[in-house]
Amino acid sequence: MEAAIVTNGLTRTFDGLRAVDRLDLEVPQGIIFGFLGPNGAGKTTTIRLLLGLLEPTAGSAKVLGFDLSQADRIREHVGVVLEQPGLYTRLSAYDNLDFFAAAYRVPATQRKARIRDLLTHLGLWERRNDFVDTYSKGMKQKLAFARALLHRPSLIFMDEPTAGLDVPSAAALREDIVNLVRGSGTTVFLTTHNLAEAESMCDLIAVINKGKLVTVDTPDRLRTGARKPQVRIVGRGFSPQAVDALRRLPQVISVTQSKGSLHVTIRRGDKVSPVVKALTEQGAEIEEVVHTTASLEEAFLALLDETDGQDGGESRGRN
């Protein structure tokens, strides 16, 4: 199966500053793909390149099998949801979708059913005849998502779709996105600063920093690889002598103690059993041993720490 997006050395400079720096990326079809990075990393510039709104300085890309020179064909087959929804606020929700469905060349015989289906799924059907300027921001983003789905695109670009929404509205939109694209074969290319959002939604995550691709992996593997293994040991009898015995073990990097538990960092590849044995030999009673992993936020920050300063300031990105 051909990938939804493939880039080879994709590069864009602005006034000598490299916003996207030799980006090699492959996005499989039918997944939610997270594209994460700090402000100025090059995320939005990448989306504009892939939509054919900017010409690359160097390199190439294919979107749904089309070269970037075929920008009109690309835009026929993709949907876009931006932080600012860009709706006609003096039209009703229904009239907005009817207008855009015509622009997308959705056959007139199919438009009414398609609009009703989308608005019903998104909980907006009862408000279909209300002017959009009476909608909350969360409702406007839902309507923008419906607009992006009208022509059944194979790929949807979503650039910070939940930015500025309150927690319930953001959660509702995330649920709607997942429910409507899972199983449909639609690929979602998502940029977000909300790492919990990326963790809960994305099948694969790419991290970009200063225009350069840092890594691509699953959320689980990003968390697992972010730091050395840690275990939380719950029990009683963690005397100073027991803690000192742990710290002398060659596989133990650090030990911190809180009420009723120890947090032990061990060397990668080493086992926990010597730690448990050392404690029991010192008279400790162990009730539970829990392996812990880094959060996606910790993993993200660790990756940025590794890459910051490596290129000596040669390239700086624009968002």
Beta strands, then each sheet from edge to edge (+ up, - down):
strand 1: 5-14
strand 2: 17-27
strand 3: 32-36
strand 4: 58-63
strand 5: 66-67
strand 6: 78-81
strand 7: 155-159
strand 8: 187-191
strand 9: 204-209
strand 10: 212-217
strand 11: 230-236
strand 12: 252-258
strand 13: 261-266
strand 14: 285-292
sheet 1: 2+ 1- 4+ 5-
sheet 2: 6+ 7+ 8+ 3+ 9+ 10-
sheet 3: 12+ 13- 11+ 14-
end
